[in-house]
């Protein structure tokens, strides 16, 4: 009997690795000698690099880069198969890197993300995936492109620094200095938001406030981004407002698409592809997945949805474990989670040892009550309902 464990972390409570350990222990107690395959998974957000390198025996690479305020820092990214790089832009340009009293996307840059890409190029990587969640920026990706050799010039011919307040002053774009290795690369952007670059659902109006912008700042950023959008359209014939995800990470999505010709992909689908998830499902009898909170957002590109859909495609039953159940949790049952979703009380206020003990107990119940290895599709909990 082969069991697949592919869960996201329960933030603040259990890591993906801990969940795999607990499920393996519970499975061995109920079904001694069973084959357990643990696969750390993430959805393209925080923890994606660590999950992918753990699942593929990849390696972490450390680079000297600059944070959103251009302070020197060290940031890590992953290398898999010796030639593919996976980068979380938040490692160099993330909001958590900026002190709360200095957060303002008028003054932050994605320059450090470009430096991570350069470092990956230096290591020989030519297939580069960039996860673009959690940014501190709204610079239209200018900083990232500047690090790669693109020059953004003002009307008097001076090179701009590539921060959010520069958007309104870009008069010309010089791509002659773009790193020549880029033409031999394939770039993928992990992005699950569909926001355009500008407008009511664009980068500034939707995301800038959470990055520290005031109402006045948001107006300035929106005006600058519209100017930047129009310049890109006039120079390259590309309408960034028609590109789903162009407004992600303060417009970095647009820059990666326009200047690096990146493919925009779902985060969870990209991760499952990188870790060869479908191959690992071969001959499996059951998949168990999970996440900290299951709600309506769970069907918008999250781990449980992705694992469930792939299991369903292969005809494998799938159980979901959740730290909590929120509004719309039942929607997950339409995506391959064809058994009961068990609630595991895993909030940050509870003692970790207690959480681990409870998780282990519930995991044993899942195996003992919820799964018949001889008739997996006739499980006693195969009733399409959520339970606490």
C-alpha positions in Angstrom: 0.0 0.0 0.0 1.3 3.4 -1.0 0.3 6.6 0.8 1.1 10.1 -0.4 1.4 13.0 2.1 1.4 16.4 0.4 0.5 19.2 2.7 1.2 22.9 3.0 2.4 24.1 6.4 0.0 25.1 9.2 1.5 28.6 9.7 2.7 29.2 13.2 1.9 25.6 14.2 3.4 22.8 12.0 5.7 22.8 9.1 5.2 20.6 6.0 8.0 18.4 7.2 6.5 18.0 10.7 3.1 17.1 9.2 4.8 14.4 7.0 6.6 13.0 10.1 3.3 12.8 12.1 1.3 11.3 9.2 4.0 8.7 8.6 4.1 7.7 12.3 0.3 7.4 12.4 0.2 5.4 9.2 2.8 3.0 10.4 0.8 2.4 13.6 -2.4 1.6 11.7 -0.9 -0.1 8.6 2.5 -1.5 9.6 4.9 -1.8 6.6 2.9 0.6 4.3 4.9 2.7 1.9 4.7 6.4 2.8 5.9 9.1 0.4 6.1 12.6 2.0 6.2 15.6 -0.4 6.6 19.1 1.0 4.4 21.4 -1.0 3.7 25.2 -1.2 1.5 27.3 -3.4 4.0 29.8 -4.8 4.0 32.0 -1.6 6.2 31.9 1.5 8.1 28.6 1.8 8.0 27.7 -1.9 11.7 27.5 -2.4 12.3 25.3 0.7 9.4 23.0 -0.3 10.7 22.5 -3.8 14.3 21.9 -2.9 13.2 19.4 -0.2 11.0 17.5 -2.7 13.6 17.4 -5.4 16.9 17.1 -3.4 17.8 20.6 -4.6 20.1 23.0 -2.9 20.0 26.5 -1.4 22.2 29.2 -2.9 23.1 32.3 -0.9 23.6 35.7 -2.7 24.6 39.2 -1.7 21.8 41.5 -2.8 20.0 44.7 -1.7 16.7 44.9 0.2 13.8 47.2 -0.9 15.6 50.2 0.7 18.9 49.3 -1.0 20.5 48.0 2.2 23.0 45.1 1.6 21.6 41.7 2.7 22.0 38.0 2.0 19.1 36.2 0.3 18.7 32.6 -0.6 17.1 30.9 -3.6 16.9 27.3 -4.8 18.7 25.4 -7.6 17.2 22.0 -8.7 18.5 19.6 -11.3 21.7 21.6 -11.4 20.3 24.0 -14.0 16.9 25.3 -12.8 16.5 28.2 -10.3 13.5 29.0 -8.2 13.4 32.4 -6.6 11.0 34.0 -4.1 11.1 37.7 -4.8 10.2 38.3 -1.2 13.6 37.0 -0.2 15.1 40.2 -1.5 12.2 42.6 -2.1 9.7 41.5 0.5 7.6 43.6 2.9 8.9 41.8 6.0 12.4 43.2 5.1 11.3 46.8 5.7 10.7 48.2 9.2 7.1 49.2 9.7 7.9 52.8 10.2 9.7 52.9 6.8 7.2 51.1 4.7 6.2 53.2 1.6 6.2 51.8 -1.9 7.1 55.3 -3.3 10.7 54.6 -2.0 11.2 50.8 -2.4 12.7 48.9 -5.3 12.8 45.3 -6.7 16.5 45.8 -7.5 17.4 42.9 -5.2 15.2 40.5 -7.1 17.1 41.3 -10.3 20.3 40.6 -8.4 19.0 37.2 -7.5 18.3 36.5 -11.1 21.8 37.6 -12.1 23.3 35.3 -9.4 21.3 32.4 -10.8 22.6 33.2 -14.3 26.1 33.2 -13.0 25.5 29.7 -11.6 24.6 28.5 -15.1 20.8 28.4 -14.6 18.8 29.1 -17.8 15.3 28.0 -16.6 14.3 30.4 -13.9 11.0 30.5 -11.9 10.1 33.6 -9.9 7.4 33.6 -7.2 6.2 37.2 -6.9 4.1 37.3 -3.7 4.8 39.4 -0.5 6.4 42.4 -2.1 7.2 45.8 -0.5 7.3 47.4 -3.8 5.3 49.3 -6.5 8.0 50.2 -8.9 6.6 48.5 -12.0 9.6 46.1 -11.8 12.0 48.9 -12.9 14.4 48.0 -10.1 14.6 44.4 -11.1 15.1 45.2 -14.7 17.7 47.9 -13.8 19.8 45.2 -12.1 19.6 43.1 -15.3 20.9 46.0 -17.4 17.8 47.9 -18.5 18.1 51.7 -18.2 15.1 53.9 -17.4 15.8 57.5 -18.4 14.2 60.8 -17.5 13.5 63.6 -20.0 16.9 65.1 -19.4 18.6 61.7 -20.1 19.5 60.8 -16.5 19.1 57.2 -15.3 16.4 56.8 -12.7 17.0 54.7 -9.6 14.0 52.5 -10.1 11.7 53.2 -7.1 8.0 53.8 -7.1 8.2 57.6 -7.2 10.2 57.3 -10.5 7.3 55.9 -12.5 6.0 59.3 -13.5 9.4 60.5 -14.7 10.3 57.7 -17.1 10.7 59.2 -20.6 12.8 56.5 -22.4 13.8 52.9 -21.9 17.1 51.6 -23.1 17.3 47.8 -23.2 20.7 47.6 -25.1 22.4 46.7 -21.8 20.1 43.8 -20.9 22.2 40.8 -19.9 22.8 38.9 -23.1 22.3 35.6 -21.3 18.6 36.4 -20.9 17.9 35.5 -24.5 18.9 31.9 -23.8 16.6 31.6 -20.8 13.1 30.6 -20.1 11.3 32.4 -17.3 8.2 31.4 -15.4 6.3 33.7 -13.0 4.3 32.1 -10.2 1.3 34.3 -9.9 -2.2 33.6 -8.7 -3.6 37.1 -8.7 -5.1 38.4 -11.9 -4.9 42.1 -11.3 -4.0 44.4 -14.2 -1.3 47.0 -13.9 -3.6 50.0 -13.5 -7.1 50.9 -12.5 -9.4 50.1 -9.6 -8.1 46.6 -9.5 -4.5 47.5 -10.3 -1.2 47.4 -8.4 -1.5 50.7 -6.6 -5.3 50.8 -5.8 -5.4 47.2 -4.5 -2.0 46.5 -2.9 -0.1 49.7 -2.1 -2.0 50.5 1.1 -0.8 47.2 2.8 2.7 48.2 1.8 2.5 51.5 3.7 1.1 54.0 1.2 -1.3 56.7 2.2 -4.3 57.8 0.1 -2.1 60.6 -1.4 0.7 58.1 -2.1 -1.7 55.7 -3.8 -2.9 58.5 -6.1 0.7 59.4 -7.0 1.6 55.7 -7.6 -1.4 55.2 -9.8 -0.7 58.2 -11.9 2.9 57.2 -12.3 1.9 53.6 -13.2 -0.5 54.8 -15.9 2.3 56.9 -17.4 4.6 53.8 -17.3 1.9 51.6 -18.8 1.4 54.1 -21.7 5.1 54.4 -22.4 5.4 50.6 -22.6 2.5 50.5 -25.0 4.0 53.2 -27.2 7.4 51.5 -27.3 6.5 47.8 -27.5 2.9 47.7 -28.4 2.0 45.8 -25.3 -1.1 46.6 -23.2 -0.2 45.7 -19.6 -3.7 46.1 -18.5 -4.7 43.2 -20.6 -2.1 40.9 -19.0 -3.6 39.0 -16.0 -1.2 39.3 -13.1 0.6 42.3 -14.5 -0.2 44.2 -11.4 1.2 41.6 -9.0 4.1 42.6 -6.8 3.6 46.2 -7.7 4.0 45.7 -11.4 6.9 43.2 -11.3 4.6 40.8 -13.2 4.4 43.3 -16.1 8.1 43.8 -16.2 8.9 40.1 -16.2 6.4 39.6 -19.0 7.5 42.6 -21.1 11.2 42.5 -20.8 12.0 38.8 -20.1 9.0 37.3 -22.0 8.1 35.2 -18.9 5.2 32.8 -18.8 2.6 33.6 -16.1 1.5 30.4 -14.4 -0.5 29.3 -11.3 1.8 29.0 -8.3 0.5 25.6 -7.2 0.6 24.1 -10.7 4.1 25.3 -11.2 5.2 23.8 -7.9 3.5 20.5 -8.7 5.3 20.4 -12.0 8.7 21.2 -10.5 8.4 18.5 -8.0 7.1 15.9 -10.5 4.0 15.4 -8.4 2.1 13.3 -11.0 4.9 10.9 -11.3 5.0 10.4 -7.6 1.2 9.6 -7.6 1.8 6.5 -9.7 0.5 3.4 -7.9 -0.6 5.4 -4.9 -3.7 4.2 -2.9 -4.4 7.5 -1.0 -3.4 11.1 -0.9 -3.5 13.2 2.2 -3.2 16.9 1.9 -3.8 19.9 4.2 -3.5 23.5 5.0 -3.8 25.8 8.0 -7.2 27.2 7.1 -9.7 26.0 4.6 -12.1 28.7 3.3 -13.2 30.2 0.0 -9.6 31.2 -0.8 -8.6 27.5 -0.8 -10.1 27.1 -4.3 -8.1 30.0 -5.7 -4.8 28.2 -6.4 -3.9 26.8 -2.9 -2.2 23.5 -2.1 -5.2 21.4 -1.1 -7.0 22.3 -4.3 -4.0 21.5 -6.5 -3.3 18.2 -4.7 -6.9 17.2 -4.8 -7.3 17.9 -8.5 -4.3 15.9 -9.5 -5.3 13.0 -7.3 -8.7 13.0 -8.8 -7.3 13.0 -12.3 -5.4 9.9 -11.4 -8.4 8.3 -9.7 -6.9 8.3 -6.2 -9.0 9.2 -3.2 -7.8 12.3 -1.3 -8.4 13.4 2.3 -7.9 17.0 3.5 -6.7 18.0 7.0 -7.3 21.6 8.1 -6.2 23.7 11.0 -9.5 25.6 10.8 -12.6 25.8 8.6 -13.8 29.2 7.4 -16.5 30.5 5.2 -16.8 28.6 1.9 -14.7 25.6 3.1 -17.2 23.2 1.5 -16.1 24.5 -2.0 -12.9 22.4 -1.6 -15.0 19.3 -2.0 -15.5 20.1 -5.7 -11.8 19.8 -6.3 -10.9 16.1 -5.7 -11.2 16.2 -1.9 -13.6 13.3 -2.1 -13.5 12.3 1.6 -14.2 14.1 4.8 -12.1 17.2 5.7 -11.0 16.7 9.2 -10.4 19.8 11.4 -7.2 19.8 13.4 -7.1 22.6 16.0 -3.8 24.2 15.2 -3.7 27.8 16.1 -0.7 29.8 17.2 -1.8 30.2 20.8 -1.7 26.4 21.5 1.4 24.7 22.7 3.3 23.0 19.8 3.7 19.7 21.6 -0.1 19.6 22.2 -0.8 20.4 18.6 1.6 17.6 17.5 -0.1 15.2 19.9 -3.6 16.1 18.7 -2.5 16.0 15.0 -1.1 12.5 15.5 -4.3 11.3 17.2 -6.5 12.7 14.4 -4.2 11.2 11.7 -4.6 7.8 13.3 -8.4 8.2 13.2 -8.2 9.2 9.6 -6.4 6.0 8.7 -8.2 3.7 11.1 -11.8 4.9 10.4 -11.6 6.8 7.2 -9.7 4.5 4.8 -10.1 0.9 3.8 -7.0 0.0 1.8 -8.7 -2.9 0.1 -11.7 -0.7 -1.1 -10.4 2.9 -1.0 -13.3 4.3 -3.0 -15.8 2.8 -0.5 -14.3 4.5 2.6 -16.6 5.0 5.5 -16.0 8.8 5.3 -16.7 9.1 1.7 -19.6 11.5 2.2 -18.6 14.9 0.7 -19.1 17.0 3.8 -16.9 19.0 6.1 -16.6 18.0 9.7 -15.2 19.6 12.8 
